[in-house]
Amino acid sequence: MAAKNNASTKLSPLQLELLKIYSFQPTEEELRELKNLLAQFFAHRFTEKAANAAKSNNITDEDLDKWLEEGD
């Protein structure tokens, strides 16, 4: 039975760009650097979104610190 080609198998623009990078056969060091850049990018994005969510919900740094202490 042939596999159906549906939207769930379509590559995202990010995936397509990453495939272009691999076509240049980067070195292991270049791949490590790329992974670090991506990690920094997504960490920064997460931090901004978390800060915006906290601000829009009137959550202070003190609230966050208190919640962290409750976990101990």
PyMOL commands that set and color helices and strands:
alter all, ss='L'
color gray80, all
select helices_A, chain A and resi 7-9+13-23+28-56+61-70
alter helices_A, ss='H'
color red, helices_A
deselect
rebuild
show_as cartoon
